[in-house]
Amino acid sequence: MQRQVQLLALAGSAGLLLGALAFEYIGGMAPCPLCIWQRWPHVVALLGAGALVLASPIFALVGALGAATSGGIAVYHTGVERRWWSGPESCGAPDVSGLSADQLLAQIMEAPVVRCDEVPWELLGLSMASWNAVASFGIAALWLASLRLR
């Protein structure tokens, strides 16, 4: 049973990564910087595959930590999208007050193509970042549950 739960957790992280890449490369939705940040912890979570091979609980903890980290970043990203707090400067609209035309043009040309504070897609009122948070915390719970099944 433990192995099946760990396989489900691995499939969850892999599925989230493949889904993000599909939205990007098939759906044409370029990711913002926070979207990219949410992907890396799932790459770390995939290291949990070592739990299947080596039967060491440390790999399950790595998987749980990776998934939970992605969930935390996703909650932060959701807050930026909903304007509950501001995101990193690289993600939002620049302050253009008091700029000359040349300065404004330079700032526009340097601005990121995709902003973190806009919701490009949502389902049932939740953005992609919000869904990632739900899924990531669920995956982390699976990893932790697999530790209890030892």
C-alpha positions in Angstrom: 0.0 0.0 0.0 2.9 2.4 0.8 4.4 1.9 -2.6 1.0 2.7 -4.3 0.6 5.9 -2.3 4.1 7.0 -3.2 3.5 6.2 -6.9 0.3 8.3 -6.7 2.3 11.2 -5.2 5.0 10.9 -7.9 2.3 10.8 -10.6 0.8 13.9 -9.1 4.0 16.0 -9.3 4.8 14.6 -12.7 1.2 15.4 -13.9 1.4 19.0 -12.6 4.7 19.5 -14.4 3.4 18.0 -17.6 0.2 20.0 -17.3 2.2 23.3 -16.9 4.3 22.4 -19.9 1.3 21.6 -22.0 -0.4 24.9 -21.1 2.9 26.6 -22.1 3.9 24.7 -25.3 0.6 23.4 -26.6 -1.8 26.1 -25.2 0.6 29.0 -25.9 0.3 30.4 -22.3 3.7 31.8 -21.4 4.4 31.4 -17.7 5.2 34.3 -15.4 8.2 34.2 -13.0 6.0 32.9 -10.1 4.7 30.1 -12.4 8.2 29.0 -13.1 9.1 29.1 -9.3 6.2 26.7 -8.6 7.6 24.1 -11.0 11.0 23.6 -9.4 9.8 22.2 -6.1 7.9 19.5 -8.0 11.2 18.6 -9.7 12.6 18.2 -6.2 9.5 16.2 -5.2 10.2 13.8 -8.0 13.4 12.9 -6.2 11.0 11.1 -3.9 11.2 8.2 -6.4 14.2 7.2 -4.4 11.7 6.0 -1.7 10.5 3.4 -4.1 13.9 2.1 -4.9 15.8 2.5 -1.6 12.9 2.3 0.8 14.2 5.2 2.8 11.8 7.6 4.5 14.1 10.6 3.7 13.0 10.5 0.1 9.3 10.6 1.1 10.1 13.6 3.2 11.9 15.3 0.3 8.8 14.6 -1.9 6.5 16.1 0.8 8.7 19.1 1.3 9.0 19.8 -2.5 5.2 19.5 -3.0 4.5 21.6 0.1 7.0 24.3 -1.1 5.2 24.5 -4.5 1.9 24.8 -2.6 3.3 27.7 -0.5 4.5 29.5 -3.6 1.2 28.9 -5.3 -0.7 30.5 -2.3 1.6 33.5 -2.5 1.0 33.7 -6.3 -2.8 33.5 -5.7 -2.5 36.4 -3.3 -0.6 38.4 -5.9 -3.2 37.6 -8.5 -6.1 38.6 -6.2 -4.2 41.7 -5.2 -4.1 40.7 -1.5 -0.5 41.7 -1.5 2.1 42.8 -4.0 4.4 40.4 -5.7 8.0 40.8 -6.7 8.8 43.8 -8.8 9.6 41.6 -11.8 6.0 40.4 -11.8 3.8 43.5 -11.8 3.0 46.6 -13.6 5.8 49.2 -13.4 5.3 52.7 -11.9 5.3 55.1 -14.8 4.4 58.3 -13.0 6.8 61.1 -13.7 8.7 59.4 -16.6 9.6 61.0 -19.8 8.5 59.5 -23.1 11.9 58.0 -23.6 12.1 56.6 -20.1 8.6 55.2 -20.5 9.5 53.5 -23.7 12.6 52.0 -22.2 10.6 50.7 -19.2 8.0 49.2 -21.5 10.6 47.4 -23.5 12.3 46.0 -20.4 9.0 44.9 -18.8 8.2 41.2 -18.5 5.9 39.8 -21.2 3.7 38.0 -18.7 2.6 39.5 -15.4 2.2 37.6 -12.2 -0.7 39.8 -11.0 -3.1 38.7 -13.8 -5.2 35.5 -13.9 -4.7 34.1 -17.4 -7.0 31.0 -16.8 -9.4 29.8 -14.2 -11.7 27.0 -13.5 -14.6 27.1 -10.9 -13.3 30.5 -9.7 -9.8 29.3 -9.0 -6.7 30.3 -11.0 -4.0 27.9 -12.1 -1.9 29.0 -9.1 -4.8 28.2 -6.8 -5.3 24.8 -8.3 -1.6 24.1 -8.0 -1.8 25.0 -4.3 -4.7 22.5 -3.8 -3.0 19.8 -5.8 0.5 20.4 -4.2 -0.7 20.2 -0.6 -2.7 17.1 -1.5 0.5 15.5 -3.0 2.5 16.5 0.2 -0.2 14.8 2.3 0.1 11.6 0.2 3.9 11.6 0.8 3.3 12.0 4.5 0.6 9.4 4.5 3.0 7.0 2.9 5.3 7.4 5.9 2.6 6.2 8.2 2.0 3.1 6.1 5.4 1.7 6.9 
